[in-house]
Amino acid sequence: MRKIYLFDTTLRDGEQSPGVNLNTKEKLEIAHQLERLGIDRMEAGFPAASPGDLAAVNAVAKAVKNATVVALARSRVQDIDAAYEALKDAQDPCLHLFLASSPIHRQHKLRMTKEQMLEAAEAAIKYAGKYFTKIQFSPEDAGRTELDFLCQVTEMAIKAGATVVNIPDTVGYLYPAEFGNIFKTLKEQVPGIEKIQLSAHCHDDLGMATANALAAVLNGADQVEGTINGIGERAGNTALEEVAMALETRQDFFQAKSTMVLSEIARSSRLVSKLTGMVVPGNKAIVGANAFAHESGIHQDGMLKEKTTYEIMSPETIGLKESKLVLGKHSGRHAFREKLIDLGYELSDDQLNIAFSKFKDLADKKKEVSDEDIRAFIEEKIVDTLEIFSLQTIYVTYGNEATPTAKVRIVTHEGDVLEQEAEGNGSVDAIYNAIDKATGEEVVLSDYSIKSVTHGKDAQGEVHVVMNQDEVAVQGRGVSTDILEASARAYVDALNRLIEKRQLNSGNRRDKIGLV
């Protein structure tokens, strides 16, 4: 059966989602999970965008052993040089070059003729050939490019040395029959097309990214690009878990499949959601909370008699299963370690000690600790940014006829203790004002959201915040059974990320201009 390669761009296009900023440690954590997921190629970032991006791509390139690591570059010498520097330690590096090809982009953005676009792209591919044996070329906005010219571009890329030609529906404009026809035409009309792989990169502006990607597969695409949970610019990208499960569930129709480790899908989805702060909608295909839930009486009756009446996939396939080990305050370290292994977490002894301490603290507050509780605190703080500030205590006074007041005690990385008190419009506002006074940071809170991690009155709450300072945006998260404590932890977490990013980039603003 024909193999479809999966090209994951969660770390690049996914990070271009508004409000998402991943630090290097978080990128590494996602990269390792993508390896476990069986991703063939992962795009680690855009090295020319900033020194911080270059360093992050280099860190991923050094760490990843079982997948091709890809770096994005514009068709410019300086971008290619930056990508080479970032990927020089990779076991299997690949350069992803792009240059816009559509009339709209040629006229309004590039101000190039067709001939100039071809010359620039050809020169870039040939220059990249000095450093890379694997080169992917993307004519940006290929979906709105004249089909005869797209054939010319593809032929040029093959002759210049590209090993993969990617066809992006950059603005999610096409419908499946249109997009599939592009691949059919390229396969039929471009000389030497058998020497390369064709790839599909779809955006979801009209809700057709997965359908378009699968139409490309039916018409000869060898690779599908996308992200975990379908995150990305604007409405996002093709969700790779949807493509993999469609190919798996409908092998009879597609006669093609990926080598994704399907049992790692649920864990990958949770991790990306946690680290990006982008909540997965309950009705999201494959990984949404309701994807395998049945409330209708008729559906429940059918499920009890035969699961396939209303389920075309089983939750076990993507790594979901019932809890077999109930943990509480009397549980020991061994049982806790076994539970972590069962959930798919491999921690060092030091990380295990931290996690077990957090577990004991939580077990004192809750009668039973669920799998979701464990995932929440494991994925919140075990692998995270350097704690420049750490929250020690908070005190809040509140009454519906009194002004809320908060007092915080914060410890710095050097061991200094900072205490401040402040008022606010509400309890959370008072806490944040006190933290601002203690740390001396001036920020703008642009987003605040809260959700329940588990169920019941003693459920843990997860708070996600996005803050801005000048032109730098960062996110933070905090988890606790006390929502005010979770709010404070999320705010301090974001401040730590802000300072770390400020120091890393030394004032260089990340230029998010990878548009394919």
Secondary structure, 3 states (H helix, E strand, C coil): CEECEEEECCCCCHHHCCCCCCCHHHHHHHHHHHHHHCCCEEEEECHHHCHHHHHHHHHHHHHCCCCEEEEEEECCHHHHHHHHHHHCCCCCEEEEEEEECCHHHHHHHHCCCHHHHHHHHHHHHHHHCCCCCCEEEEEECHHHCCHHHHHHHHHHHHHHCCCEEEEEECCCCCCHHHHHHHHHHHHHHCCCHHHCEEEEEEECCCCCHHHHHHHHHHCCCCEEEEEHHHCCCCCCECEHHHHHHHHHHCHHHHCEECCCCHHHHHHHHHHHHHHHCCCCCCCCCCCCCCCCCCCCHHHHHHHHHCHHHCCCCCHHHHCCCCCCCCECCCCCHHHHHHHHHHHCCCCCHHHHHHHHHHHHHHHHHCCCECHHHHHHHHHHHCCCCCCCEEEEEEEEEEECCEEEEEEEEEEECCCCEEEEEEECCCHHHHHHHHHHHHHCCCCEEEEEEEEECCCCCCCCEEEEEEEEECCEEEEEEEEECCHHHHHHHHHHHHHHHHHHHHHHHCCCCCCCCCCC
